[in-house]
Amino acid sequence: MIKKLRWKFVWLNTLFMLCIFALLLGAFCASIAARQREADYRQLERALDRGYRTRPHRMDPERPDAQQNISPGFCVKVDLEGNIVLVDTQVYSEISEQLMREAVDAALRTDREQGLIRKLHLRYMCRMLSTGQKIAFLDISAEQQQMQGQAYIGLLVLLAGTLAAFGVAYIFSGIAIRPVQQAWVQQKQFVADASHEIKT
């Protein structure tokens, strides 16, 4: 009975701590994703205002971190019939017409001003013009990989925290259950003594 009570105490505390850790991890990841999404849309809005500067996809060996904050993207103008009439790129030195056409078609099919094209790992924003639309795209594949890495680290932290909570709960359950165990032993001793006296 005492062992069952102790294990019940341990599992309940571990489950409680697991729920708290999971909620904190979920809130942390959601906060990072929301901030990154807002930054992406700000960059897309700037691209619609000023366009992208054409830049080859090269890394400077002397400054390897110089282009880490630059997300590759491209901006297109589409006429009223859906034809691409102007292309403006950033970081992409060359972009295939097929990818561009798929991205434009996917963005036009949604009928939304902004969103995410999961299959192509692109975030987009549209702006209506008198002659058609201007659509800016942003490659978020690196951002998604970074989020996955953070999620894996978070899961490892969650597992480690749960194991630590289990160990702490097991130790404290032994301390918490000690008075109950002593009372149970004393009760059994009293019943045994009383039974012996009655028999005598």
N, CA, C and O of each residue as an XYZ file, in Angstrom:
800
protein
N       0.830     -1.215      0.000
C       0.000      0.000      0.000
C       0.865      1.266      0.000
O       0.610      2.211     -0.747
N       1.899      1.261      0.861
C       2.772      2.425      0.952
C       3.524      2.639     -0.364
O       3.673      3.771     -0.824
N       4.000      1.531     -0.970
C       4.722      1.636     -2.232
C       3.817      2.180     -3.341
O       4.231      3.022     -4.139
N       2.578      1.688     -3.377
C       1.626      2.176     -4.385
C       1.373      3.666     -4.210
O       1.316      4.415     -5.185
N       1.222      4.089     -2.958
C       0.984      5.506     -2.673
C       2.184      6.350     -3.102
O       2.025      7.443     -3.646
N       3.385      5.828     -2.848
C       4.592      6.570     -3.224
C       4.702      6.711     -4.744
O       4.986      7.798     -5.247
N       4.478      5.616     -5.477
C       4.590      5.675     -6.935
C       3.500      6.550     -7.551
O       3.720      7.211     -8.566
N       2.337      6.548     -6.934
C       1.266      7.427     -7.400
C       1.674      8.884     -7.249
O       1.439      9.706     -8.135
N       2.290      9.193     -6.112
C       2.780     10.548     -5.856
C       3.849     10.933     -6.887
O       3.833     12.045     -7.414
N       4.773     10.013     -7.170
C       5.858     10.276     -8.116
C       5.316     10.535     -9.518
O       5.707     11.504    -10.169
N       4.404      9.657     -9.987
C       3.901      9.791    -11.362
C       3.043     11.037    -11.535
O       3.097     11.690    -12.577
N       2.258     11.365    -10.527
C       1.430     12.576    -10.611
C       2.294     13.831    -10.682
O       2.010     14.738    -11.464
N       3.344     13.886     -9.873
C       4.233     15.048     -9.890
C       5.015     15.140    -11.198
O       5.197     16.226    -11.748
N       5.475     13.990    -11.689
C       6.210     13.984    -12.955
C       5.315     14.437    -14.101
O       5.740     15.220    -14.950
N       4.070     13.946    -14.129
C       3.130     14.340    -15.176
C       2.817     15.832    -15.099
O       2.709     16.508    -16.123
N       2.674     16.334    -13.883
C       2.411     17.769    -13.698
C       3.573     18.612    -14.232
O       3.355     19.600    -14.933
N       4.803     18.219    -13.899
C       5.968     18.957    -14.364
C       6.135     18.833    -15.878
O       6.544     19.789    -16.538
N       5.818     17.653    -16.432
C       5.894     17.464    -17.878
C       4.940     18.412    -18.602
O       5.300     19.003    -19.620
N       3.729     18.555    -18.077
C       2.749     19.474    -18.682
C       3.246     20.915    -18.630
O       3.086     21.663    -19.595
N       3.847     21.309    -17.506
C       4.363     22.680    -17.383
C       5.502     22.914    -18.371
O       5.534     23.933    -19.060
N       6.447     21.954    -18.438
C       7.574     22.087    -19.377
C       7.081     22.156    -20.820
O       7.576     22.959    -21.611
N       6.100     21.309    -21.164
C       5.578     21.283    -22.533
C       4.900     22.606    -22.888
O       5.064     23.113    -23.998
N       4.138     23.164    -21.944
C       3.482     24.455    -22.191
C       4.510     25.566    -22.377
O       4.357     26.413    -23.258
N       5.559     25.568    -21.550
C       6.606     26.586    -21.681
C       7.340     26.451    -23.011
O       7.612     27.450    -23.678
N       7.659     25.215    -23.396
C       8.342     24.987    -24.666
C       7.471     25.410    -25.849
O       7.950     26.045    -26.788
N       6.179     25.049    -25.791
C       5.264     25.433    -26.861
C       5.126     26.941    -26.982
O       5.114     27.480    -28.089
N       5.020     27.628    -25.838
C       4.905     29.094    -25.857
C       6.185     29.731    -26.398
O       6.127     30.717    -27.133
N       7.339     29.168    -26.035
C       8.622     29.700    -26.509
C       8.748     29.548    -28.027
O       9.114     30.495    -28.722
N       8.444     28.353    -28.533
C       8.536     28.105    -29.980
C       7.532     28.960    -30.751
O       7.854     29.494    -31.813
N       6.310     29.090    -30.216
C       5.292     29.901    -30.882
C       5.702     31.375    -30.915
O       5.452     32.073    -31.898
N       6.332     31.841    -29.836
C       6.783     33.229    -29.787
C       7.881     33.483    -30.817
O       7.858     34.500    -31.510
N       8.844     32.560    -30.920
C       9.923     32.707    -31.909
C       9.353     32.688    -33.324
O       9.735     33.506    -34.161
N       8.430     31.746    -33.594
C       7.835     31.644    -34.931
C       7.057     32.906    -35.283
O       7.118     33.373    -36.420
N       6.326     33.462    -34.317
C       5.544     34.677    -34.575
C       6.460     35.864    -34.875
O       6.186     36.649    -35.783
N       7.554     35.993    -34.107
C       8.491     37.095    -34.357
C       9.157     36.958    -35.723
O       9.337     37.945    -36.436
N       9.521     35.727    -36.082
C      10.159     35.505    -37.379
C       9.185     35.786    -38.519
O       9.567     36.351    -39.544
N       7.917     35.389    -38.335
C       6.903     35.637    -39.360
C       6.701     37.142    -39.560
O       6.592     37.612    -40.693
N       6.650     37.891    -38.464
C       6.498     39.345    -38.571
C       7.698     39.974    -39.285
O       7.535     40.878    -40.105
N       8.908     39.485    -38.967
C      10.110     40.009    -39.635
C      10.084     39.690    -41.126
O      10.476     40.516    -41.951
N       9.621     38.489    -41.469
C       9.519     38.116    -42.886
C       8.559     39.024    -43.632
O       8.856     39.476    -44.738
N       7.412     39.291    -43.032
C       6.424     40.138    -43.710
C       6.899     41.582    -43.824
O       6.566     42.273    -44.787
N       7.683     42.041    -42.836
C       8.257     43.387    -42.951
C       9.240     43.440    -44.117
O       9.275     44.416    -44.867
N      10.043     42.374    -44.263
C      10.996     42.333    -45.374
C      10.258     42.263    -46.719
O      10.677     42.889    -47.692
N       9.171     41.506    -46.767
C       8.379     41.420    -47.997
C       7.744     42.771    -48.338
O       7.674     43.161    -49.503
N       7.286     43.468    -47.309
C       6.683     44.785    -47.548
C       7.715     45.770    -48.096
O       7.420     46.561    -48.992
N       8.936     45.710    -47.540
C      10.005     46.570    -48.065
C      10.329     46.210    -49.512
O      10.606     47.085    -50.332
N      10.292     44.909    -49.818
C      10.563     44.472    -51.195
C       9.502     45.001    -52.150
O       9.816     45.388    -53.275
N       8.246     45.019    -51.706
C       7.183     45.556    -52.557
C       7.338     47.059    -52.751
O       6.987     47.595    -53.803
N       7.869     47.745    -51.725
C       8.053     49.198    -51.828
C       9.256     49.562    -52.691
O       9.173     50.422    -53.569
N      10.383     48.885    -52.422
C      11.634     49.300    -53.056
C      12.196     48.275    -54.022
O      13.098     48.588    -54.799
N      11.682     47.063    -53.987
C      12.248     46.011    -54.821
C      13.486     45.403    -54.180
O      14.014     45.930    -53.200
N      13.934     44.309    -54.732
C      15.154     43.651    -54.269
C      16.335     44.156    -55.073
O      16.200     44.526    -56.239
N      17.485     44.166    -54.441
C      18.710     44.469    -55.168
C      19.304     43.167    -55.683
O      19.463     42.211    -54.924
N      19.623     43.127    -56.935
C      20.199     41.916    -57.507
C      21.547     41.644    -56.870
O      22.409     42.520    -56.809
N      21.717     40.428    -56.402
C      22.949     40.096    -55.693
C      23.276     38.641    -55.935
O      22.420     37.782    -55.722
N      24.506     38.326    -56.381
C      24.848     36.925    -56.616
C      24.897     36.146    -55.312
O      25.200     36.692    -54.251
N      24.591     34.851    -55.415
C      24.600     33.997    -54.235
C      26.032     33.526    -53.969
O      26.401     32.398    -54.297
N      26.826     34.412    -53.369
C      28.209     34.078    -53.038
C      28.468     34.469    -51.593
O      27.918     35.445    -51.084
N      29.308     33.694    -50.955
C      29.703     34.012    -49.596
C      31.101     34.604    -49.616
O      31.981     34.119    -50.327
N      31.299     35.650    -48.835
C      32.614     36.265    -48.719
C      33.426     35.445    -47.723
O      33.041     35.350    -46.557
N      34.561     34.838    -48.159
C      35.332     34.000    -47.233
C      35.901     34.775    -46.058
O      36.148     34.198    -44.999
N      36.116     36.089    -46.230
C      36.645     36.894    -45.130
C      35.553     37.316    -44.155
O      35.833     37.632    -42.998
N      34.299     37.319    -44.631
C      33.161     37.682    -43.765
C      32.078     36.630    -43.928
O      31.073     36.870    -44.597
N      32.278     35.444    -43.311
C      31.310     34.354    -43.509
C      29.933     34.642    -42.918
O      28.946     34.041    -43.343
N      29.849     35.559    -41.938
C      28.552     35.858    -41.316
C      27.873     37.061    -41.948
O      26.808     37.474    -41.487
N      28.454     37.627    -42.980
C      27.946     38.895    -43.521
C      26.580     38.740    -44.153
O      25.772     39.668    -44.106
N      26.298     37.564    -44.755
C      25.037     37.411    -45.474
C      24.046     36.500    -44.755
O      23.044     36.088    -45.339
N      24.325     36.182    -43.477
C      23.422     35.286    -42.768
C      22.061     35.910    -42.519
O      21.056     35.201    -42.449
N      22.018     37.239    -42.385
C      20.750     37.904    -42.106
C      19.977     38.246    -43.374
O      18.899     38.835    -43.299
N      20.513     37.884    -44.535
C      19.844     38.179    -45.798
C      19.082     36.944    -46.243
O      19.683     35.908    -46.527
N      17.785     37.046    -46.303
C      16.971     35.924    -46.773
C      16.787     36.050    -48.273
O      16.382     37.107    -48.758
N      17.077     34.992    -49.017
C      16.916     35.081    -50.476
C      15.457     35.236    -50.862
O      14.574     34.667    -50.219
N      15.206     35.997    -51.899
C      13.834     36.197    -52.347
C      13.791     36.745    -53.751
O      14.822     37.053    -54.350
N      12.587     36.861    -54.266
C      12.410     37.473    -55.583
C      11.049     38.147    -55.637
O      10.130     37.801    -54.895
N      10.947     39.104    -56.521
C       9.736     39.901    -56.641
C       9.336     39.932    -58.117
O      10.185     40.108    -58.991
N       8.046     39.763    -58.390
C       7.577     39.735    -59.774
C       6.387     40.675    -59.936
O       5.651     40.948    -58.987
N       6.222     41.156    -61.155
C       5.011     41.881    -61.520
C       4.234     41.002    -62.486
O       4.792     40.449    -63.434
N       2.953     40.885    -62.232
C       2.081     40.033    -63.035
C       0.995     40.901    -63.638
O       0.364     41.691    -62.936
N       0.771     40.757    -64.949
C      -0.270     41.567    -65.589
C      -1.651     40.983    -65.289
O      -1.771     39.983    -64.581
N      -2.680     41.612    -65.830
C      -4.060     41.201    -65.543
C      -4.379     39.811    -66.071
O      -5.337     39.183    -65.620
N      -3.595     39.326    -67.016
C      -3.825     37.995    -67.575
C      -2.991     36.925    -66.884
O      -3.063     35.752    -67.249
N      -2.206     37.316    -65.895
C      -1.405     36.348    -65.153
C      -0.024     36.115    -65.709
O       0.669     35.199    -65.267
N       0.399     36.917    -66.668
C       1.741     36.776    -67.250
C       2.752     37.556    -66.425
O       2.474     38.667    -65.973
N       3.943     36.959    -66.229
C       5.023     37.629    -65.498
C       5.702     38.619    -66.433
O       6.228     38.244    -67.480
N       5.683     39.889    -66.040
C       6.229     40.927    -66.927
C       7.524     41.526    -66.387
O       8.244     42.188    -67.134
N       7.843     41.310    -65.098
C       9.066     41.874    -64.532
C       9.530     40.993    -63.380
O       8.724     40.537    -62.570
N      10.821     40.762    -63.316
C      11.399     39.937    -62.246
C      12.503     40.729    -61.567
O      13.343     41.343    -62.223
N      12.485     40.702    -60.232
C      13.497     41.377    -59.431
C      13.970     40.364    -58.391
O      13.147     39.834    -57.645
N      15.291     40.074    -58.317
C      15.768     39.014    -57.425
C      16.745     39.540    -56.398
O      17.368     40.586    -56.579
N      16.863     38.787    -55.309
C      17.861     39.066    -54.289
C      18.519     37.748    -53.910
O      17.829     36.753    -53.689
N      19.842     37.730    -53.833
C      20.660     36.582    -53.469
C      20.591     35.486    -54.533
O      21.617     34.908    -54.892
N      19.373     35.193    -55.045
C      19.282     34.241    -56.149
C      20.041     34.808    -57.345
O      19.656     35.851    -57.875
N      21.109     34.143    -57.780
C      21.789     34.602    -58.988
C      20.991     34.186    -60.215
O      20.908     34.915    -61.203
N      20.407     32.996    -60.126
C      19.550     32.527    -61.202
C      18.384     31.784    -60.580
O      18.564     31.037    -59.618
N      17.209     31.980    -61.111
C      16.027     31.278    -60.607
C      15.294     30.697    -61.812
O      15.108     31.367    -62.828
N      14.889     29.455    -61.681
C      14.257     28.795    -62.827
C      12.868     29.384    -63.081
O      12.159     29.780    -62.156
N      12.511     29.426    -64.338
C      11.186     29.927    -64.699
C      10.088     29.021    -64.158
O       8.994     29.485    -63.836
N      10.385     27.724    -64.060
C       9.385     26.784    -63.551
C       9.049     27.076    -62.091
O       7.877     27.115    -61.715
N      10.088     27.281    -61.262
C       9.860     27.607    -59.851
C       9.105     28.920    -59.721
O       8.183     29.040    -58.914
N       9.496     29.892    -60.512
C       8.831     31.196    -60.464
C       7.358     31.076    -60.848
O       6.488     31.663    -60.204
N       7.094     30.315    -61.896
C       5.717     30.142    -62.365
C       4.878     29.402    -61.328
O       3.725     29.761    -61.089
N       5.462     28.355    -60.705
C       4.746     27.606    -59.658
C       4.422     28.512    -58.475
O       3.321     28.465    -57.926
N       5.397     29.339    -58.088
C       5.186     30.233    -56.948
C       4.095     31.253    -57.247
O       3.219     31.496    -56.417
N       4.150     31.842    -58.425
C       3.144     32.847    -58.804
C       1.758     32.209    -58.880
O       0.786     32.770    -58.373
N       1.666     31.039    -59.514
C       0.360     30.364    -59.623
C      -0.199     30.014    -58.248
O      -1.392     30.182    -57.998
N       0.669     29.524    -57.351
C       0.216     29.164    -55.999
C      -0.266     30.393    -55.241
O      -1.275     30.332    -54.538
N       0.448     31.511    -55.378
C       0.048     32.739    -54.684
C      -1.270     33.288    -55.237
O      -2.114     33.759    -54.476
N      -1.446     33.227    -56.562
C      -2.679     33.743    -57.163
C      -3.881     32.855    -56.851
O      -5.008     33.344    -56.766
N      -3.644     31.538    -56.677
C      -4.761     30.627    -56.374
C      -5.351     30.866    -54.995
O      -6.539     30.625    -54.781
N      -4.538     31.338    -54.056
C      -5.030     31.484    -52.688
C      -5.984     32.660    -52.514
O      -6.805     32.656    -51.597
N      -5.889     33.667    -53.381
C      -6.715     34.879    -53.263
C      -6.509     35.593    -51.936
O      -7.419     36.253    -51.436
N      -5.307     35.462    -51.358
C      -4.983     36.164    -50.118
C      -3.801     37.094    -50.370
O      -2.975     36.842    -51.247
N      -3.730     38.165    -49.591
C      -2.669     39.137    -49.797
C      -1.317     38.628    -49.322
O      -0.283     39.066    -49.827
N      -1.307     37.717    -48.368
C      -0.048     37.179    -47.866
C      -0.280     35.769    -47.345
O      -1.400     35.383    -47.012
N       0.808     35.015    -47.283
C       0.665     33.644    -46.810
C       1.946     32.851    -46.996
O       3.026     33.405    -47.198
N       1.788     31.511    -46.920
C       2.916     30.592    -46.989
C       2.625     29.517    -48.028
O       1.543     28.931    -48.043
N       3.596     29.266    -48.893
C       3.500     28.165    -49.849
C       4.410     27.061    -49.313
O       5.618     27.076    -49.550
N       3.832     26.117    -48.600
C       4.624     25.110    -47.876
C       5.448     24.241    -48.826
O       6.602     23.924    -48.541
N       4.854     23.862    -49.945
C       5.537     22.941    -50.857
C       6.829     23.542    -51.392
O       7.808     22.827    -51.607
N       6.833     24.856    -51.609
C       8.006     25.532    -52.164
C       8.852     26.234    -51.103
O       9.886     26.819    -51.425
N       8.422     26.181    -49.841
C       9.135     26.832    -48.727
C       9.286     28.334    -48.990
O      10.358     28.908    -48.800
N       8.195     28.950    -49.426
C       8.204     30.382    -49.729
C       7.094     31.089    -48.962
O       5.975     30.590    -48.844
N       7.439     32.263    -48.445
C       6.416     33.157    -47.899
C       6.217     34.272    -48.914
O       7.170     34.703    -49.563
N       4.984     34.739    -49.052
C       4.724     35.732    -50.099
C       3.821     36.848    -49.590
O       3.149     36.722    -48.566
N       3.831     37.950    -50.348
C       2.927     39.083    -50.089
C       2.575     39.710    -51.432
O       3.448     39.935    -52.270
N       1.295     39.989    -51.629
C       0.800     40.553    -52.892
C       0.363     42.001    -52.689
O      -0.035     42.406    -51.597
N       0.449     42.761    -53.770
C      -0.067     44.134    -53.776
C      -0.736     44.386    -55.130
O      -0.147     44.151    -56.185
N      -1.955     44.859    -55.072
C      -2.700     45.131    -56.305
C      -2.190     46.408    -56.963
O      -1.925     47.407    -56.294
N      -2.057     46.357    -58.289
C      -1.674     47.512    -59.087
C      -2.744     47.752    -60.147
O      -3.594     46.895    -60.387
N      -2.698     48.903    -60.767
C      -3.671     49.196    -61.822
C      -3.463     48.289    -63.035
O      -4.398     48.003    -63.784
N      -2.214     47.842    -63.211
C      -1.907     46.991    -64.371
C      -1.805     45.515    -64.017
O      -1.459     44.703    -64.876
N      -2.096     45.151    -62.780
C      -2.013     43.746    -62.359
C      -1.660     43.637    -60.890
O      -2.288     44.276    -60.045
N      -0.653     42.826    -60.583
C      -0.226     42.629    -59.203
C       1.288     42.594    -59.119
O       1.984     42.247    -60.073
N       1.773     42.966    -57.941
C       3.190     42.809    -57.633
C       3.276     41.828    -56.469
O       2.610     42.012    -55.450
N       4.088     40.796    -56.615
C       4.183     39.745    -55.597
C       5.637     39.578    -55.191
O       6.511     39.383    -56.035
N       5.888     39.655    -53.885
C       7.230     39.434    -53.341
C       7.268     38.072    -52.657
O       6.338     37.700    -51.942
N       8.351     37.335    -52.883
C       8.527     36.005    -52.296
C       9.795     35.986    -51.449
O      10.762     36.694    -51.730
N       9.766     35.165    -50.412
C      10.909     35.036    -49.515
C      11.151     33.554    -49.241
O      10.232     32.831    -48.857
N      12.374     33.111    -49.438
C      12.737     31.717    -49.188
C      12.915     31.517    -47.687
O      13.761     32.169    -47.075
N      12.125     30.619    -47.084
C      12.194     30.408    -45.637
C      12.702     29.002    -45.301
O      12.495     28.526    -44.185
N      13.361     28.332    -46.251
C      13.845     26.979    -45.979
C      14.885     26.977    -44.862
O      14.863     26.096    -44.003
N      15.803     27.959    -44.861
C      16.806     28.044    -43.790
C      16.137     28.334    -42.447
O      16.529     27.791    -41.415
N      15.130     29.192    -42.479
C      14.376     29.518    -41.256
C      13.675     28.278    -40.703
O      13.669     28.056    -39.492
N      13.081     27.465    -41.591
C      12.398     26.249    -41.148
C      13.374     25.243    -40.571
O      13.064     24.580    -39.581
N      14.561     25.116    -41.180
C      15.576     24.211    -40.636
C      16.038     24.666    -39.261
O      16.262     23.847    -38.369
N      16.178     25.979    -39.094
C      16.577     26.518    -37.800
C      15.503     26.237    -36.744
O      15.820     25.881    -35.609
N      14.240     26.399    -37.124
C      13.146     26.114    -36.199
C      13.109     24.635    -35.817
O      12.851     24.297    -34.662
N      13.369     23.751    -36.790
C      13.411     22.324    -36.490
C      14.531     22.002    -35.509
O      14.354     21.215    -34.579
N      15.696     22.629    -35.731
C      16.810     22.422    -34.801
C      16.462     22.883    -33.392
O      16.776     22.202    -32.416
N      15.811     24.045    -33.285
C      15.407     24.545    -31.973
C      14.360     23.636    -31.335
O      14.344     23.452    -30.118
N      13.480     23.066    -32.171
C      12.466     22.147    -31.641
C      13.114     20.879    -31.100
O      12.702     20.372    -30.057
N      14.132     20.357    -31.800
C      14.838     19.168    -31.317
C      15.545     19.450    -29.997
O      15.499     18.639    -29.072
N      16.196     20.603    -29.919
C      16.859     20.979    -28.665
C      15.832     21.121    -27.545
O      16.065     20.691    -26.415
N      14.689     21.733    -27.876
C      13.623     21.881    -26.882
C      13.105     20.543    -26.390
O      12.826     20.382    -25.202
N      12.974     19.570    -27.307
C      12.513     18.239    -26.904
C      13.529     17.551    -25.994
O      13.154     16.868    -25.041
N      14.829     17.735    -26.295
C      15.865     17.161    -25.432
C      15.815     17.792    -24.039
O      15.937     17.103    -23.026
N      15.633     19.118    -24.010
C      15.508     19.817    -22.715
C      14.269     19.323    -21.970
O      14.297     19.133    -20.754
N      13.166     19.116    -22.726
C      11.933     18.610    -22.118
C      12.146     17.224    -21.511
O      11.691     16.948    -20.401
N      12.844     16.354    -22.250
C      13.128     15.008    -21.744
C      14.014     15.061    -20.509
O      13.754     14.376    -19.519
N      15.077     15.890    -20.571
C      15.978     16.014    -19.421
C      15.239     16.583    -18.211
O      15.435     16.125    -17.086
N      14.389     17.584    -18.449
C      13.616     18.172    -17.350
C      12.649     17.181    -16.734
O      12.451     17.163    -15.520
N      12.043     16.348    -17.588
C      11.107     15.336    -17.074
C      11.832     14.297    -16.227
O      11.347     13.896    -15.168
N      13.011     13.862    -16.707
C      13.794     12.894    -15.925
C      14.239     13.496    -14.597
O      14.211     12.829    -13.563
N      14.653     14.771    -14.634
C      15.048     15.442    -13.390
C      13.855     15.561    -12.439
O      13.985     15.351    -11.233
N      12.685     15.903    -13.003
C      11.472     16.015    -12.167
C      11.109     14.666    -11.564
O      10.663     14.592    -10.419
N      11.301     13.588    -12.344
C      11.022     12.240    -11.836
C      11.946     11.917    -10.662
O      11.497     11.404     -9.636
N      13.260     12.225    -10.817
C      14.215     11.948     -9.743
C      13.902     12.741     -8.483
O      13.924     12.204     -7.375
N      13.608     14.035     -8.666
C      13.284     14.884     -7.508
C      12.003     14.410     -6.829
O      11.927     14.361     -5.601
N      10.989     14.059     -7.636
C       9.716     13.579     -7.073
C       9.920     12.275     -6.307
O       9.301     12.051     -5.266
N      10.802     11.411     -6.835
C      11.055     10.129     -6.148
C      11.731     10.355     -4.800
O      11.389      9.715     -3.806
N      12.707     11.286     -4.779
C      13.405     11.573     -3.520
C      12.460     12.202     -2.502
O      12.420     11.785     -1.344
N      11.697     13.212     -2.938
C      10.803     13.901     -2.013
C       9.625     13.031     -1.599
O       9.077     13.202     -0.509
N       9.230     12.094     -2.469
C       8.141     11.197     -2.076
C       8.564     10.308     -0.916
O       7.761      9.990     -0.039
N       9.856      9.903     -0.918
C      10.358      9.108      0.210
C      10.303      9.888      1.503
O       9.964      9.342      2.553
N      10.643     11.192      1.428
C      10.582     12.037      2.631
C       9.137     12.272      3.044
O       8.810     12.219      4.230
N       8.259     12.534      2.058
C       6.857     12.837      2.374
C       6.115     11.620      2.911
O       5.211     11.749      3.736
N       6.505     10.434      2.437
C       5.758      9.233      2.806
C       6.256      8.627      4.117
O       5.614      7.733      4.669
N       7.412      9.114      4.624
C       8.007      8.525      5.825
C       7.077      8.569      7.049
O       6.954      7.558      7.741
N       6.414      9.708      7.345
C       5.494      9.701      8.502
C       4.337      8.713      8.330
O       3.916      8.074      9.294
N       3.830      8.591      7.108
C       2.747      7.640      6.857
C       3.241      6.214      7.064
O       2.529      5.371      7.610
N       4.477      5.952      6.618
C       5.044      4.610      6.767
C       5.245      4.278      8.243
O       4.964      3.165      8.686
N       5.739      5.272      9.001
C       5.930      5.051     10.441
C       4.594      4.801     11.134
O       4.485      3.924     11.991
N       3.571      5.583     10.754
C       2.247      5.395     11.357
C       1.686      4.021     10.999
O       1.038      3.376     11.822
N       1.937      3.582      9.777
C       1.455      2.267      9.339
C       2.144      1.149     10.111
O       1.504      0.175     10.506
N       3.462      1.293     10.326
C       4.208      0.284     11.102
C       3.716      0.261     12.547
O       3.524     -0.809     13.125
N       3.513      1.445     13.128
C       3.030      1.525     14.503
C       1.630      0.920     14.632
O       1.318      0.255     15.619
N       0.792      1.160     13.618
C      -0.557      0.594     13.649
C      -0.515     -0.934     13.596
O      -1.233     -1.616     14.327
N       0.346     -1.456     12.711
C       0.477     -2.909     12.607
C       1.015     -3.497     13.917
O       0.576     -4.556     14.364
N       1.972     -2.790     14.521
C       2.531     -3.259     15.800
C       1.473     -3.230     16.898
O       1.393     -4.135     17.729
N       0.658     -2.165     16.883
C      -0.408     -2.056     17.888
C      -1.435     -3.186     17.734
O      -1.870     -3.781     18.720
N      -1.814     -3.470     16.483
C      -2.780     -4.542     16.232
C      -2.205     -5.881     16.650
O      -2.904     -6.719     17.219
N      -0.900     -6.082     16.358
C      -0.267     -7.339     16.745
C      -0.208     -7.477     18.261
O      -0.482     -8.545     18.807
N       0.158     -6.372     18.945
C       0.213     -6.421     20.420
C      -1.166     -6.626     21.016
O      -1.334     -7.399     21.959
N      -2.161     -5.929     20.462
C      -3.531     -6.073     20.977
C      -4.026     -7.500     20.781
O      -4.670     -8.070     21.662
N      -3.721     -8.072     19.616
C      -4.138     -9.450     19.334
C      -3.481    -10.425     20.294
O      -4.109    -11.374     20.763
N      -2.189    -10.178     20.586
C      -1.490    -11.045     21.526
C      -2.087    -10.952     22.928
O      -2.260    -11.964     23.607
N      -2.404     -9.718     23.356
C      -2.997     -9.525     24.681
C      -4.353    -10.197     24.798
O      -4.680    -10.792     25.825
N      -5.157    -10.093     23.708
C      -6.489    -10.716     23.734
C      -6.366    -12.229     23.844
O      -7.101    -12.882     24.585
N      -5.395    -12.778     23.071
C      -5.205    -14.223     23.135
C      -4.756    -14.659     24.526
O      -5.180    -15.690     25.049
N      -3.871    -13.824     25.114
C      -3.381    -14.140     26.465
C      -4.521    -14.096     27.485
O      -4.296    -14.334     28.672
